[in-house]
Amino acid sequence: MISFNSQIAKRPIEIGILEIQRHVPILYTFSRICKTKNTNVTIFTTKEIFLRLETYLKDKENYDIILKKNNESTYSFLKRVEHICNHKIDLLFINTIHETLLDLIYYLKFNPKSKTILLIHHVNAWLKPKLIFNIKHPIRTIDTNLSSALIFKFIFPKFDGINVIYHTLKDYIQANTDYEKEIFTLPTSIFENVKITEGQKDDGKLRIVIPGLIQEHRKDYSNVFPAFENIFENHKGKIKLHIPGLPVGRFGKQIYDKFKDMGQKGCDIVIFDHFVPDDIFDDILTQSDIILAPIRIKTRADGDIEEVYGKTVGSGVIFNAIQYAKPIVVPAEFNMLPELESSTLRYSDSIGLKNTIIELMSNSKQLQDLKKEALINSQKFSLKNLQDYFEKNVLTWLDTR
């Protein structure tokens, strides 16, 4: 095999990144991290995803873009990707292979000659699968069992390594599974100073944002409503709450209706009944003071196999805090990234959440100190730091294969 140093002397390392499902922030982040002076990056994706990616990827001319054609089947597109990888790519990152069982069929024969790294979203479902049965959701149960079996037995073994977005997930895998290949920890967001250059609106209100999908397996609002009902009743005019997230299913509609009802009663709440465009989401996060993340710790994130947020499955809201350099409030039992501990507040119940928010409203110095810590913590995830990790770990590993 050609050594890494000799490859640099002759030609750049060729990196491919495949995303055909939905994770635009991950595609953007990996594209930026992997594009160094020693690499070329080829992005394999759909036209719909690329349209969103263009909003962020300002230097797209520096990347090779391969798009799925209008009438091209997923199978045909992946065969085209495989062919390109066989002749050009040294290392292929695959970000999202699975929404339902049908997505996995295409990967059974997908086997490029390049080295491959798979992004693991749900550790238990993919590395510790078990048969489950839920009489209330028989179709989902079948999909979960068959999907986990296909991934674990036929798809997963083909990859040369995996990536998880938290190193706490890596710790869990090493302690609780028999996985022996390489595990990397490239995150889903980069801190870029542009996110904090715009001036925040100063109307004397504490601006809190709860970002992300309003979905039952992701969030627990049981402490949120009593806390904010009390705060709005006793501190009206001093707080503004934004909820930029698509309501999903019956649960999402119920939560949306409850927040909407609070707004109609005079509470300063902004909530959406549709997908929030990227530019609006960006502006809301930029203007916010603090992020509230009512994460549902034990979840059924993939079908009915239990996962634990922060240990076996990652939460994107943590990377919102990094990307926008914001302090964050999380449930007491959430396994937070050590890099963010000094800009993290915790609550155990609705009273604790209420008191935490009231303290921030009345103690401007505490809020400013938290913001300073959040900025310091986010800088640990700068593009330079993440590219250093990529070169020292991923490219060095590639050299030894």
Kinemage of the C-alpha trace (Angstrom):
@kinemage 1
@onewidth
@group {chain A} dominant
@subgroup {mainchain}
@vectorlist {calphas} color= white
{ca met a 1} P 0.000 0.000 0.000
{ca ile a 2} L 1.161 3.529 -0.731
{ca ser a 3} L 2.161 5.252 2.505
{ca phe a 4} L 0.357 8.368 3.690
{ca asn a 5} L 3.440 10.582 3.271
{ca ser a 6} L 4.137 9.329 -0.219
{ca gln a 7} L 0.489 9.816 -1.138
{ca ile a 8} L 0.746 13.470 -0.103
{ca ala a 9} L 3.829 13.856 -2.267
{ca lys a 10} L 2.091 12.377 -5.316
{ca arg a 11} L -1.543 13.404 -4.979
{ca pro a 12} L -4.154 14.511 -2.434
{ca ile a 13} L -6.025 11.910 -0.413
{ca glu a 14} L -9.474 11.407 -1.950
{ca ile a 15} L -12.320 11.537 0.591
{ca gly a 16} L -15.932 10.721 -0.288
{ca ile a 17} L -18.995 11.600 1.805
{ca leu a 18} L -22.348 9.918 1.116
{ca glu a 19} L -25.658 11.301 2.444
{ca ile a 20} L -28.915 10.537 0.639
{ca gln a 21} L -31.398 10.602 3.536
{ca arg a 22} L -31.666 13.894 5.431
{ca his a 23} L -28.743 14.904 7.666
{ca val a 24} L -27.642 18.166 6.041
{ca pro a 25} L -25.723 19.520 9.109
{ca ile a 26} L -23.672 16.327 9.288
{ca leu a 27} L -22.910 16.456 5.571
{ca tyr a 28} L -21.824 20.092 5.877
{ca thr a 29} L -19.674 19.432 8.941
{ca phe a 30} L -17.893 16.411 7.486
{ca ser a 31} L -17.352 18.223 4.184
{ca arg a 32} L -15.635 21.117 5.956
{ca ile a 33} L -13.550 18.962 8.289
{ca cys a 34} L -12.335 16.608 5.568
{ca lys a 35} L -11.313 19.359 3.139
{ca thr a 36} L -7.698 20.056 4.056
{ca lys a 37} L -4.567 20.974 2.112
{ca asn a 38} L -3.876 17.246 1.778
{ca thr a 39} L -7.303 16.105 0.575
{ca asn a 40} L -9.931 16.373 -2.121
{ca val a 41} L -13.556 15.824 -1.113
{ca thr a 42} L -16.339 14.365 -3.239
{ca ile a 43} L -19.914 14.771 -1.984
{ca phe a 44} L -22.471 12.133 -3.026
{ca thr a 45} L -26.035 13.283 -2.334
{ca thr a 46} L -29.452 14.178 -3.750
{ca lys a 47} L -30.494 17.427 -5.406
{ca glu a 48} L -32.886 18.190 -2.550
{ca ile a 49} L -30.199 17.807 0.108
{ca phe a 50} L -27.675 19.747 -1.948
{ca leu a 51} L -30.059 22.704 -2.269
{ca arg a 52} L -30.049 22.988 1.527
{ca leu a 53} L -26.329 22.314 1.752
{ca glu a 54} L -25.605 25.262 -0.560
{ca thr a 55} L -26.950 27.626 2.113
{ca tyr a 56} L -23.966 26.755 4.293
{ca leu a 57} L -21.268 25.511 1.947
{ca lys a 58} L -20.066 28.822 0.563
{ca asp a 59} L -17.034 27.370 -1.239
{ca lys a 60} L -18.812 24.577 -3.090
{ca glu a 61} L -16.501 25.040 -6.072
{ca asn a 62} L -13.756 23.434 -3.972
{ca tyr a 63} L -15.689 20.154 -3.832
{ca asp a 64} L -16.591 17.532 -6.403
{ca ile a 65} L -20.391 17.140 -6.330
{ca ile a 66} L -22.073 13.941 -7.545
{ca leu a 67} L -25.879 14.185 -7.478
{ca lys a 68} L -28.545 11.528 -7.832
{ca lys a 69} L -30.323 12.100 -11.141
{ca asn a 70} L -34.045 12.805 -11.382
{ca asn a 71} L -35.057 9.401 -12.742
{ca glu a 72} L -32.207 7.448 -11.170
{ca ser a 73} L -33.129 4.762 -8.641
{ca thr a 74} L -31.347 4.601 -5.299
{ca tyr a 75} L -29.859 1.262 -6.301
{ca ser a 76} L -28.473 2.696 -9.566
{ca phe a 77} L -27.096 5.759 -7.818
{ca leu a 78} L -25.293 3.667 -5.205
{ca lys a 79} L -23.827 1.453 -7.935
{ca arg a 80} L -22.550 4.646 -9.602
{ca val a 81} L -21.092 5.792 -6.277
{ca glu a 82} L -19.440 2.402 -5.849
{ca his a 83} L -17.909 2.607 -9.325
{ca ile a 84} L -16.493 6.081 -8.608
{ca cys a 85} L -15.125 4.942 -5.257
{ca asn a 86} L -13.426 1.943 -6.869
{ca his a 87} L -11.473 4.200 -9.226
{ca lys a 88} L -11.018 7.425 -7.270
{ca ile a 89} L -11.872 7.433 -3.549
{ca asp a 90} L -9.469 6.378 -0.791
{ca leu a 91} L -11.929 6.731 2.098
{ca leu a 92} L -15.732 6.957 2.031
{ca phe a 93} L -17.806 8.288 4.936
{ca ile a 94} L -21.410 7.041 4.905
{ca asn a 95} L -23.594 9.170 7.134
{ca thr a 96} L -27.132 7.784 7.043
{ca ile a 97} L -28.151 4.416 5.622
{ca his a 98} L -31.357 3.737 7.490
{ca glu a 99} L -34.806 5.211 7.915
{ca thr a 100} L -36.739 1.983 7.320
{ca leu a 101} L -35.957 -1.589 6.307
{ca leu a 102} L -36.382 -0.736 2.625
{ca asp a 103} L -33.389 1.631 2.759
{ca leu a 104} L -31.080 -1.159 3.867
{ca ile a 105} L -31.724 -3.428 0.890
{ca tyr a 106} L -29.600 -1.166 -1.305
{ca tyr a 107} L -26.555 -1.610 0.937
{ca leu a 108} L -26.509 -5.399 0.942
{ca lys a 109} L -24.498 -5.403 -2.302
{ca phe a 110} L -22.857 -2.010 -1.797
{ca asn a 111} L -19.199 -2.853 -1.301
{ca pro a 112} L -16.751 -0.269 -2.693
{ca lys a 113} L -13.029 -1.036 -2.775
{ca ser a 114} L -12.252 2.176 -0.878
{ca lys a 115} L -12.000 2.131 2.906
{ca thr a 116} L -15.348 2.920 4.521
{ca ile a 117} L -16.468 4.516 7.775
{ca leu a 118} L -20.107 4.283 8.855
{ca leu a 119} L -21.740 6.874 11.115
{ca ile a 120} L -23.532 5.043 13.928
{ca his a 121} L -26.719 6.798 15.057
{ca his a 122} L -28.095 4.199 17.507
{ca val a 123} L -25.580 2.040 19.329
{ca asn a 124} L -27.880 -0.531 20.935
{ca ala a 125} L -29.950 -1.102 17.792
{ca trp a 126} L -26.851 -1.568 15.635
{ca leu a 127} L -24.276 -3.159 17.950
{ca lys a 128} L -26.465 -4.884 20.563
{ca pro a 129} L -29.602 -5.907 18.653
{ca lys a 130} L -32.248 -8.041 20.302
{ca leu a 131} L -35.642 -9.339 19.299
{ca ile a 132} L -38.457 -7.142 20.539
{ca phe a 133} L -42.225 -7.384 20.385
{ca asn a 134} L -44.750 -4.597 20.793
{ca ile a 135} L -48.350 -5.557 20.139
{ca lys a 136} L -49.310 -1.891 19.740
{ca his a 137} L -46.871 -1.379 16.856
{ca pro a 138} L -46.545 -4.691 14.988
{ca ile a 139} L -45.290 -3.185 11.709
{ca arg a 140} L -42.674 -1.070 13.452
{ca thr a 141} L -41.655 -4.099 15.509
{ca ile a 142} L -41.082 -6.195 12.394
{ca asp a 143} L -39.174 -3.342 10.735
{ca thr a 144} L -36.974 -2.901 13.821
{ca asn a 145} L -36.149 -6.607 14.152
{ca leu a 146} L -35.375 -7.136 10.481
{ca ser a 147} L -33.435 -3.853 10.174
{ca ser a 148} L -31.248 -4.608 13.186
{ca ala a 149} L -30.574 -8.132 11.933
{ca leu a 150} L -29.609 -6.929 8.446
{ca ile a 151} L -27.323 -4.213 9.781
{ca phe a 152} L -25.657 -6.384 12.414
{ca lys a 153} L -25.146 -9.551 10.348
{ca phe a 154} L -24.701 -8.403 6.746
{ca ile a 155} L -24.055 -4.658 6.424
{ca phe a 156} L -22.144 -3.570 9.506
{ca pro a 157} L -19.258 -6.083 9.154
{ca lys a 158} L -18.344 -4.684 5.722
{ca phe a 159} L -17.228 -1.324 7.146
{ca asp a 160} L -13.614 -0.727 8.113
{ca gly a 161} L -14.478 1.610 10.990
{ca ile a 162} L -17.278 3.635 12.558
{ca asn a 163} L -17.872 7.193 13.692
{ca val a 164} L -19.957 8.322 16.657
{ca ile a 165} L -20.685 11.973 17.375
{ca tyr a 166} L -19.795 11.875 21.108
{ca his a 167} L -16.757 10.262 22.688
{ca thr a 168} L -19.125 9.206 25.503
{ca leu a 169} L -20.754 6.901 22.918
{ca lys a 170} L -17.313 5.550 22.061
{ca asp a 171} L -16.714 4.839 25.752
{ca tyr a 172} L -20.015 2.972 25.928
{ca ile a 173} L -19.217 0.863 22.856
{ca gln a 174} L -15.791 -0.091 24.178
{ca ala a 175} L -17.183 -1.019 27.603
{ca asn a 176} L -20.387 -2.778 26.555
{ca thr a 177} L -19.832 -4.392 23.147
{ca asp a 178} L -17.244 -6.590 21.478
{ca tyr a 179} L -16.633 -4.174 18.589
{ca glu a 180} L -12.900 -4.221 17.848
{ca lys a 181} L -12.447 -2.000 14.799
{ca glu a 182} L -11.547 1.685 14.878
{ca ile a 183} L -13.998 4.184 16.409
{ca phe a 184} L -13.765 7.884 15.500
{ca thr a 185} L -15.553 10.842 17.100
{ca leu a 186} L -16.120 13.486 14.439
{ca pro a 187} L -19.017 15.724 15.638
{ca thr a 188} L -22.010 17.040 13.701
{ca ser a 189} L -21.265 20.759 14.056
{ca ile a 190} L -18.364 23.168 13.811
{ca phe a 191} L -18.065 26.389 15.767
{ca glu a 192} L -17.578 29.271 13.342
{ca asn a 193} L -17.262 32.814 14.646
{ca val a 194} L -19.715 34.109 12.055
{ca lys a 195} L -22.537 32.770 14.247
{ca ile a 196} L -21.878 35.315 17.000
{ca thr a 197} L -20.965 38.413 15.008
{ca glu a 198} L -24.536 39.622 14.592
{ca gly a 199} L -25.764 41.809 17.456
{ca gln a 200} L -28.466 40.363 19.661
{ca lys a 201} L -31.701 42.259 20.151
{ca asp a 202} L -31.749 43.988 23.543
{ca asp a 203} L -35.322 44.419 24.727
{ca gly a 204} L -34.690 43.320 28.298
{ca lys a 205} L -36.125 39.835 27.727
{ca leu a 206} L -34.404 36.540 28.403
{ca arg a 207} L -34.560 34.677 25.098
{ca ile a 208} L -34.843 30.908 25.481
{ca val a 209} L -34.972 28.496 22.559
{ca ile a 210} L -36.003 24.825 22.435
{ca pro a 211} L -34.673 23.677 19.034
{ca gly a 212} L -35.331 20.454 17.170
{ca leu a 213} L -38.221 18.208 16.217
{ca ile a 214} L -41.200 18.075 18.586
{ca gln a 215} L -41.248 14.305 18.762
{ca glu a 216} L -42.185 11.971 21.606
{ca his a 217} L -39.056 9.831 21.601
{ca arg a 218} L -36.793 12.900 21.561
{ca lys a 219} L -38.195 15.269 24.175
{ca asp a 220} L -39.989 15.253 27.533
{ca tyr a 221} L -42.075 18.381 28.137
{ca ser a 222} L -43.548 17.237 31.470
{ca asn a 223} L -41.359 19.695 33.411
{ca val a 224} L -41.413 22.409 30.767
{ca phe a 225} L -45.082 23.380 30.846
{ca pro a 226} L -45.532 23.836 34.626
{ca ala a 227} L -42.260 25.766 34.812
{ca phe a 228} L -43.136 28.191 32.021
{ca glu a 229} L -46.763 28.598 33.041
{ca asn a 230} L -45.508 29.862 36.398
{ca ile a 231} L -42.777 32.028 34.867
{ca phe a 232} L -45.092 33.703 32.350
{ca glu a 233} L -47.694 34.297 35.036
{ca asn a 234} L -45.272 36.000 37.408
{ca his a 235} L -42.664 37.491 35.071
{ca lys a 236} L -44.613 38.518 31.974
{ca gly a 237} L -42.622 40.831 29.737
{ca lys a 238} L -39.263 39.505 30.918
{ca ile a 239} L -38.986 36.318 28.885
{ca lys a 240} L -39.472 35.121 25.304
{ca leu a 241} L -39.643 31.450 24.282
{ca his a 242} L -38.925 30.191 20.753
{ca ile a 243} L -39.688 26.603 19.710
{ca pro a 244} L -38.262 26.206 16.161
{ca gly a 245} L -39.057 22.584 15.463
{ca leu a 246} L -41.465 20.597 13.330
{ca pro a 247} L -44.276 18.921 15.343
{ca val a 248} L -44.264 15.188 14.510
{ca gly a 249} L -47.301 12.941 14.874
{ca arg a 250} L -50.070 13.124 17.439
{ca phe a 251} L -47.635 13.935 20.228
{ca gly a 252} L -46.134 16.820 18.255
{ca lys a 253} L -49.571 18.283 17.556
{ca gln a 254} L -50.544 18.052 21.225
{ca ile a 255} L -47.399 19.897 22.298
{ca tyr a 256} L -47.849 22.471 19.540
{ca asp a 257} L -51.474 23.103 20.557
{ca lys a 258} L -50.516 23.549 24.204
{ca phe a 259} L -47.798 26.086 23.436
{ca lys a 260} L -50.105 27.840 20.970
{ca asp a 261} L -52.793 28.077 23.657
{ca met a 262} L -50.280 29.649 26.045
{ca gly a 263} L -49.374 32.166 23.353
{ca gln a 264} L -53.015 33.072 22.802
{ca lys a 265} L -53.266 33.774 26.532
{ca gly a 266} L -50.569 36.411 26.284
{ca cys a 267} L -47.374 34.433 26.803
{ca asp a 268} L -44.515 35.543 24.528
{ca ile a 269} L -44.083 32.268 22.631
{ca val a 270} L -43.159 31.642 18.998
{ca ile a 271} L -43.864 28.135 17.701
{ca phe a 272} L -44.111 26.670 14.204
{ca asp a 273} L -46.524 24.152 12.686
{ca his a 274} L -44.182 23.396 9.771
{ca phe a 275} L -40.534 22.724 8.985
{ca val a 276} L -38.498 25.777 10.003
{ca pro a 277} L -36.400 27.107 7.087
{ca asp a 278} L -32.667 27.104 7.742
{ca asp a 279} L -32.286 30.895 7.621
{ca ile a 280} L -35.070 31.450 10.176
{ca phe a 281} L -33.703 28.712 12.440
{ca asp a 282} L -30.256 30.283 12.176
{ca asp a 283} L -31.555 33.736 13.128
{ca ile a 284} L -33.521 32.418 16.127
{ca leu a 285} L -30.512 30.548 17.513
{ca thr a 286} L -28.204 33.493 16.909
{ca gln a 287} L -30.525 35.861 18.773
{ca ser a 288} L -31.151 33.516 21.712
{ca asp a 289} L -29.573 33.784 25.159
{ca ile a 290} L -29.741 30.155 26.186
{ca ile a 291} L -30.850 26.770 24.838
{ca leu a 292} L -33.271 24.572 26.754
{ca ala a 293} L -32.986 20.867 25.881
{ca pro a 294} L -35.719 18.801 27.576
{ca ile a 295} L -34.141 15.567 26.346
{ca arg a 296} L -36.001 12.323 26.988
{ca ile a 297} L -33.135 10.340 28.465
{ca lys a 298} L -34.400 6.776 27.930
{ca thr a 299} L -35.901 6.589 24.493
{ca arg a 300} L -37.065 4.302 21.729
{ca ala a 301} L -35.024 6.149 19.150
{ca asp a 302} L -34.874 3.276 16.662
{ca gly a 303} L -38.120 1.314 16.589
{ca asp a 304} L -38.590 -0.259 20.007
{ca ile a 305} L -34.991 -0.928 21.083
{ca glu a 306} L -34.221 1.246 24.082
{ca glu a 307} L -31.439 3.813 23.744
{ca val a 308} L -30.059 6.320 26.250
{ca tyr a 309} L -29.447 9.858 25.015
{ca gly a 310} L -25.870 10.846 25.723
{ca lys a 311} L -24.680 7.231 26.043
{ca thr a 312} L -26.000 5.167 23.126
{ca val a 313} L -27.546 7.848 20.917
{ca gly a 314} L -26.504 11.444 20.304
{ca ser a 315} L -28.657 14.555 20.518
{ca gly a 316} L -28.213 17.211 17.860
{ca val a 317} L -29.244 19.968 20.267
{ca ile a 318} L -25.858 19.665 21.990
{ca phe a 319} L -24.219 20.650 18.745
{ca asn a 320} L -26.632 23.570 18.383
{ca ala a 321} L -25.086 24.820 21.633
{ca ile a 322} L -21.616 24.384 20.138
{ca gln a 323} L -22.428 25.904 16.750
{ca tyr a 324} L -24.056 29.016 18.228
{ca ala a 325} L -21.885 29.263 21.382
{ca lys a 326} L -24.875 29.184 23.748
{ca pro a 327} L -25.229 27.984 27.339
{ca ile a 328} L -27.564 25.013 27.626
{ca val a 329} L -30.013 23.652 30.210
{ca val a 330} L -30.483 19.860 30.294
{ca pro a 331} L -32.061 17.219 32.561
{ca ala a 332} L -29.871 16.355 35.554
{ca glu a 333} L -29.203 12.787 34.413
{ca phe a 334} L -28.081 13.664 30.878
{ca asn a 335} L -24.515 12.549 30.109
{ca met a 336} L -23.120 15.868 28.860
{ca leu a 337} L -19.933 16.268 26.844
{ca pro a 338} L -17.153 17.141 29.322
{ca glu a 339} L -16.092 20.040 27.071
{ca leu a 340} L -19.434 21.792 27.729
{ca glu a 341} L -19.863 21.184 31.466
{ca ser a 342} L -18.920 24.715 32.529
{ca ser a 343} L -21.635 26.230 30.306
{ca thr a 344} L -24.305 23.666 31.237
{ca leu a 345} L -27.103 24.030 33.795
{ca arg a 346} L -29.241 21.111 34.980
{ca tyr a 347} L -32.721 20.546 36.382
{ca ser a 348} L -34.367 17.596 38.132
{ca asp a 349} L -38.009 18.712 38.066
{ca ser a 350} L -40.266 21.607 37.035
{ca ile a 351} L -39.470 23.597 40.185
{ca gly a 352} L -35.753 23.276 39.552
{ca leu a 353} L -36.216 24.338 35.932
{ca lys a 354} L -38.353 27.315 36.961
{ca asn a 355} L -35.828 28.454 39.563
{ca thr a 356} L -32.948 28.107 37.124
{ca ile a 357} L -34.657 30.314 34.560
{ca ile a 358} L -35.766 32.903 37.122
{ca glu a 359} L -32.197 33.107 38.426
{ca leu a 360} L -30.936 33.794 34.892
{ca met a 361} L -33.580 36.492 34.456
{ca ser a 362} L -32.561 38.269 37.657
{ca asn a 363} L -28.820 37.714 37.566
{ca ser a 364} L -27.379 39.230 34.422
{ca lys a 365} L -23.806 38.578 35.569
{ca gln a 366} L -24.463 34.834 35.826
{ca leu a 367} L -25.921 34.831 32.322
{ca gln a 368} L -22.989 36.779 30.893
{ca asp a 369} L -20.496 34.468 32.633
{ca leu a 370} L -22.271 31.450 31.165
{ca lys a 371} L -22.132 33.000 27.708
{ca lys a 372} L -18.410 33.602 28.063
{ca glu a 373} L -17.908 29.976 29.104
{ca ala a 374} L -20.052 28.808 26.191
{ca leu a 375} L -17.843 30.734 23.777
{ca ile a 376} L -14.681 29.270 25.291
{ca asn a 377} L -16.171 25.769 25.150
{ca ser a 378} L -17.381 26.118 21.573
{ca gln a 379} L -13.930 27.174 20.429
{ca lys a 380} L -12.761 23.667 21.345
{ca phe a 381} L -14.796 22.595 18.294
{ca ser a 382} L -13.235 25.051 15.858
{ca leu a 383} L -12.570 23.935 12.294
{ca lys a 384} L -8.821 23.926 12.949
{ca asn a 385} L -9.136 21.691 16.013
{ca leu a 386} L -11.439 19.253 14.246
{ca gln a 387} L -9.240 19.131 11.157
{ca asp a 388} L -6.240 18.441 13.390
{ca tyr a 389} L -8.150 15.504 14.883
{ca phe a 390} L -9.118 14.297 11.398
{ca glu a 391} L -5.545 14.382 10.130
{ca lys a 392} L -3.941 12.885 13.254
{ca asn a 393} L -6.508 10.138 13.703
{ca val a 394} L -8.458 9.357 10.542
{ca leu a 395} L -5.769 9.972 7.933
{ca thr a 396} L -3.084 8.342 10.053
{ca trp a 397} L -5.350 5.314 10.473
{ca leu a 398} L -5.901 5.255 6.706
{ca asp a 399} L -2.139 5.202 6.209
{ca thr a 400} L -1.798 2.091 8.338
{ca arg a 401} L -4.517 0.083 6.554
